[in-house]
Amino acid sequence: MEGALRDALAHVGNPCAAMWMLLLAVVVLAAANTLNDLLAPGWYVPVCVVASVLLVLIARRSGLAPDDLGLGRAAARRGLRWGLVLVGVVLLVYSVGLVLPFTREAFQDERAAGLPPEELVYRVLVRVPLGTVLLEEIAFRGVLWAMVLRRWGPVWATVVSSVLFGLWHVQPSRGLTRANAAAQAVFGAGQVGLALSVTAAVVGTALAGVLLCELRRRSGSLVPPVALHCALNSAGYALAWAASRWWG
């Protein structure tokens, strides 16, 4: 049985072998999610880095080139220009939202407010870019998107990647109404509020996944989705932390 599986994986041109590789990539993601959320949360960044490396190795073993994964040099320069523009837009929108009183409540998040300065720096400069963004972009806009694209085309690649990206956020969104004042005001407390907030988070991140996939498709590079994703998360942490000190 094991010999037959090895033979199938060796012939990557075989559609069956490609499906095995896709399934293996999903298994790696599921294992990383379990380790990060349940078994070894303190090893978040190393787990994400190792999982990212494994996913790239699986993709390369399946016959995908760096260009297929959005990691080619040819598109990197164009992707960098896109990325700089996207980072600027995020910072502008966040700054306006923080200044306006009726949108400021969205930045009142206990998960960031209670962080000491050194933990904030670690999250903004290490945990988010080398953990969250690295794994999610390599996985969903790099490896999975390219694997599905090769078999079923760009529409299905975006649909599958984005749906899985939304489901990936079920566990992280469970504490949203407890930590974020704006989310609690919209969805309420209790089990109903929890269910509504998790559903909204899954749908919202799935739609965000569609945007990130489109950036990756149009630019041919992972740089634009990485830049946008990193700016949204890291700047969000920093501004939520600052808002708790400026406005209480």
C-alpha positions in Angstrom: 0.0 0.0 0.0 2.8 2.4 1.0 4.7 1.6 -2.2 1.7 2.2 -4.4 1.2 5.6 -2.7 4.8 6.5 -3.3 4.5 5.5 -6.9 1.4 7.6 -7.4 3.0 10.7 -5.8 6.1 10.2 -8.0 4.0 10.6 -11.2 2.8 14.1 -10.5 1.4 14.5 -14.0 -1.3 11.9 -13.0 -4.5 13.6 -11.8 -4.8 11.1 -9.0 -1.3 12.1 -7.8 -2.2 15.8 -7.9 -5.2 15.1 -5.8 -3.1 13.3 -3.2 -0.7 16.3 -3.1 -3.7 18.6 -2.6 -5.0 16.4 0.2 -1.6 16.3 1.8 -1.4 20.1 1.8 -4.8 20.3 3.5 -3.6 17.8 6.1 -0.5 20.0 6.8 -2.7 23.0 7.3 -5.1 21.1 9.6 -2.1 19.9 11.7 -0.7 23.5 12.0 -4.1 24.8 13.0 -4.5 22.1 15.7 -1.0 22.8 17.1 -1.5 26.6 17.1 -4.9 26.6 18.6 -4.9 23.6 21.0 -1.6 21.8 21.5 1.3 24.2 21.3 0.1 27.9 21.0 3.4 29.1 22.4 5.1 27.7 19.3 2.9 29.7 16.9 5.6 31.3 14.8 7.9 28.2 14.4 4.9 26.0 13.6 3.8 28.5 10.9 7.2 28.7 9.4 7.7 24.9 9.3 4.2 24.4 7.8 4.9 27.1 5.1 8.2 25.3 4.2 6.4 21.9 4.0 3.6 23.4 1.8 6.1 24.8 -0.6 8.0 21.4 -0.7 4.7 19.6 -1.4 3.9 22.1 -4.2 7.3 21.7 -5.8 7.1 17.9 -5.5 3.8 18.1 -7.3 5.5 19.8 -10.3 4.7 23.5 -9.6 7.4 26.1 -10.3 8.1 29.2 -8.1 6.2 31.3 -10.7 3.1 29.1 -10.3 3.2 29.8 -6.6 3.6 33.6 -7.0 7.2 33.4 -5.7 8.9 34.0 -9.0 11.4 36.9 -9.4 9.9 38.1 -12.7 6.7 39.4 -11.1 8.2 40.5 -7.8 9.1 44.0 -8.9 5.5 44.7 -10.2 4.1 43.1 -7.1 6.2 45.3 -4.9 4.8 48.4 -6.5 1.3 47.1 -5.9 2.2 46.3 -2.3 3.5 49.8 -1.5 0.3 51.3 -2.8 -1.9 48.9 -0.8 0.0 49.6 2.4 -0.5 53.3 1.9 -4.2 52.9 1.3 -4.6 50.8 4.5 -2.7 53.3 6.6 -4.8 56.1 5.3 -8.2 54.3 5.9 -7.1 53.2 9.3 -6.0 56.8 10.3 -9.3 58.3 9.1 -11.2 55.6 11.0 -9.3 56.3 14.2 -9.8 60.0 14.0 -13.6 59.9 13.4 -15.5 59.3 16.7 -18.2 57.1 15.2 -15.7 54.6 13.7 -13.2 54.7 16.6 -15.0 52.1 18.6 -13.9 49.5 16.1 -10.4 49.9 17.4 -11.3 49.2 21.0 -10.1 45.6 21.1 -9.0 44.1 24.4 -6.7 41.6 22.7 -4.4 44.5 21.7 -5.2 47.0 24.5 -3.7 44.8 27.3 -0.4 44.1 25.5 2.8 45.5 27.1 4.9 47.4 24.6 7.4 44.6 24.0 4.6 42.2 23.2 3.1 44.7 20.8 6.4 45.0 18.9 6.7 41.2 18.8 3.2 40.8 17.4 3.5 43.6 14.8 7.0 42.7 13.6 7.3 39.0 14.2 4.1 37.1 15.0 2.0 38.7 12.2 4.4 38.8 9.3 6.4 35.6 10.0 3.5 33.6 11.5 0.0 34.6 10.4 0.7 36.2 7.0 3.5 33.9 5.9 1.5 30.7 6.4 -1.9 32.0 5.2 -0.5 33.6 2.0 1.8 30.7 1.2 -1.1 28.2 1.9 -4.2 29.9 0.5 -2.9 32.3 -2.3 0.2 30.3 -3.1 0.0 26.5 -2.8 -3.7 25.7 -2.7 -4.6 28.3 -5.3 -2.0 27.0 -7.7 -2.9 23.4 -7.2 -6.6 24.0 -7.8 -5.8 26.3 -10.7 -3.8 23.6 -12.5 -6.8 21.2 -12.3 -9.9 23.3 -12.5 -9.0 26.9 -13.5 -8.9 30.3 -11.8 -12.5 30.6 -10.7 -12.5 27.3 -8.8 -9.0 28.1 -7.5 -10.4 31.3 -6.0 -13.6 29.7 -4.7 -11.8 26.8 -3.0 -9.0 28.9 -1.5 -11.4 31.6 -0.2 -13.9 29.1 1.4 -11.0 27.3 3.2 -9.6 30.7 4.2 -12.9 31.6 5.8 -13.2 28.3 7.6 -9.7 28.7 8.8 -10.9 31.7 10.9 -13.7 29.8 12.8 -11.6 29.3 16.0 -9.9 32.7 16.1 -13.2 34.5 15.7 -14.8 32.8 18.7 -13.6 35.5 21.1 -14.5 38.4 18.9 -17.6 39.7 20.8 -15.8 39.4 24.1 -12.7 41.4 23.0 -14.1 43.9 20.6 -16.7 46.5 21.7 -17.9 47.3 18.2 -18.5 43.6 17.5 -20.4 43.1 20.8 -22.6 46.1 20.0 -23.5 44.7 16.6 -23.9 41.0 17.4 -24.7 41.1 21.1 -23.5 38.7 23.8 -24.3 35.1 24.6 -24.4 32.1 22.3 -26.5 33.8 19.6 -24.0 36.7 19.4 -21.2 34.2 19.3 -22.8 32.3 16.4 -23.6 35.4 14.5 -20.1 36.9 15.0 -18.3 33.6 13.9 -20.6 33.4 10.8 -19.9 37.0 9.9 -16.1 36.5 10.4 -16.1 33.4 8.2 -18.0 35.1 5.5 -16.0 38.3 5.8 -12.6 36.5 5.6 -13.8 34.4 2.7 -14.7 37.6 0.8 -11.4 39.0 1.8 -9.8 35.9 0.4 -11.4 36.5 -3.0 -9.8 40.0 -3.0 -6.4 38.6 -2.0 -6.7 35.9 -4.7 -7.5 38.5 -7.3 -4.5 40.5 -6.3 -2.3 37.5 -6.6 -3.8 36.6 -10.0 -3.5 40.0 -11.6 0.0 40.7 -10.3 1.3 37.2 -10.7 3.0 37.6 -7.3 2.3 36.9 -3.7 3.8 40.3 -2.8 0.6 42.3 -3.0 -1.6 40.0 -0.9 1.2 39.6 1.6 1.7 43.4 1.8 -2.1 44.1 2.2 -2.6 41.3 4.7 0.4 42.3 6.8 -0.7 46.0 6.8 -4.2 45.2 7.8 -3.1 42.9 10.7 0.0 44.7 12.0 -1.4 48.2 11.7 -4.7 47.0 13.3 -2.8 45.8 16.3 -0.7 48.9 16.6 -3.7 51.3 16.3 -5.9 49.3 18.6 -3.1 49.4 21.2 -2.6 53.2 20.7 -6.4 53.9 20.8 -6.7 52.2 24.2 -4.1 54.7 25.6 -5.2 57.8 23.8 -9.0 57.5 24.4 -9.2 54.8 27.1 
